[in-house]
Amino acid sequence: MLAGTKPAAMFGEAIQFRDILPEDDFAPHVESGRIIKREYYWDDKESGHSFVEIYYALPGEEWRIDALHELHLVAWHKLRPWTDDDDRETGRLLGYTDAEINDFLQWKKISSSPRPD
């Protein structure tokens, strides 16, 4: 992000595992104003776990945080099934190229395919 190649980043995890998120790496840049940070919390009633989503954006790119958060509310609240188009939009908002997004979708397809015994 600091090199200007990506306008946004996001991380999410169950609250009890929050310490694995790279917040310390971002902290000095957030404190200096070079990066904007927003956090959102939610509870998954099915699992009983609480989660945190942490979004970062370059100044002037905060709209990406809003758009990412709105998109991910769909998944959190299970308003509808998550789709490849949702992954594409997430990738675009994070600043990935179409080729990188397509590679991710291909990897996702392969990694979720049933494996022979």
SULFEN-V434857 format. One record per residue. N is the residue number from 1. RES is the residue in one letter. PHI is phi as a letter, one per 40 degrees, with the letter a starting at -180 (none if undefined). OMEGA is omega in radians with two decimals (none if undefined). NEAR is the number of other ideal C-beta (glycine too) atoms within 10 Angstrom. Layout:
N/RES/PHI/OMEGA/NEAR, N/RES/PHI/OMEGA/NEAR
This chain:
1/M/none/-3.09/18, 2/L/c/3.10/10, 3/A/c/3.12/5, 4/G/g/-3.13/8, 5/T/c/3.10/7, 6/K/b/-3.11/15, 7/P/c/-3.05/17, 8/A/a/3.07/22, 9/A/a/3.09/20, 10/M/a/3.13/18, 11/F/a/3.10/16, 12/G/a/-3.13/16, 13/E/a/3.00/15, 14/A/c/-3.07/13, 15/I/d/-3.07/11, 16/Q/c/3.12/9, 17/F/b/-3.07/11, 18/R/d/-3.08/16, 19/D/c/3.09/8, 20/I/c/3.13/9, 21/L/c/-3.03/14, 22/P/c/-3.09/11, 23/E/c/-3.13/16, 24/D/c/3.12/8, 25/D/c/-3.12/8, 26/F/c/-2.98/19, 27/A/d/-3.11/12, 28/P/c/-3.13/10, 29/H/c/3.04/16, 30/V/c/-3.13/13, 31/E/c/-3.13/10, 32/S/c/-3.13/8, 33/G/g/3.13/8, 34/R/c/3.11/13, 35/I/b/3.10/20, 36/I/c/-3.14/18, 37/K/b/2.99/16, 38/R/b/3.13/15, 39/E/b/3.06/11, 40/Y/b/-3.13/16, 41/Y/b/3.07/9, 42/W/a/3.13/15, 43/D/b/3.05/12, 44/D/c/-3.07/13, 45/K/c/3.14/7, 46/E/c/-3.09/7, 47/S/c/-3.08/9, 48/G/g/-3.12/7, 49/H/c/3.04/14, 50/S/b/-3.07/13, 51/F/b/3.02/18, 52/V/b/2.98/17, 53/E/b/3.14/19, 54/I/b/-3.13/19, 55/Y/b/3.06/23, 56/Y/b/3.07/23, 57/A/a/3.02/25, 58/L/c/3.09/19, 59/P/d/-3.09/9, 60/G/g/-3.14/9, 61/E/b/-3.11/17, 62/E/c/3.10/15, 63/W/d/3.11/12, 64/R/c/3.09/22, 65/I/c/-3.14/22, 66/D/d/-3.12/13, 67/A/c/3.10/15, 68/L/c/-3.13/22, 69/H/c/3.12/15, 70/E/c/3.14/9, 71/L/c/-3.09/15, 72/H/c/3.01/19, 73/L/c/3.09/13, 74/V/d/-3.12/14, 75/A/c/-3.09/14, 76/W/c/-3.06/15, 77/H/c/3.09/10, 78/K/f/-3.12/10, 79/L/c/3.08/9, 80/R/a/3.12/9, 81/P/c/3.06/8, 82/W/c/-3.06/14, 83/T/b/3.03/10, 84/D/c/3.09/13, 85/D/c/3.07/8, 86/D/c/3.08/15, 87/D/c/3.11/15, 88/R/c/-3.13/16, 89/E/c/3.09/15, 90/T/d/3.13/20, 91/G/d/3.13/18, 92/R/c/-3.14/14, 93/L/c/3.11/21, 94/L/c/3.07/19, 95/G/g/3.11/18, 96/Y/c/3.10/16, 97/T/c/3.08/10, 98/D/d/3.12/10, 99/A/c/3.12/8, 100/E/c/3.12/12, 101/I/c/3.12/18, 102/N/c/3.08/14, 103/D/c/3.12/13, 104/F/c/-3.13/16, 105/L/c/3.08/14, 106/Q/c/3.10/10, 107/W/d/-3.14/10, 108/K/c/3.13/12, 109/K/c/-3.13/10, 110/I/c/-3.07/8, 111/S/c/3.14/8, 112/S/c/3.12/7, 113/S/c/3.07/8, 114/P/c/-3.13/5, 115/R/b/3.11/5, 116/P/c/-3.14/4, 117/D/c/none/3
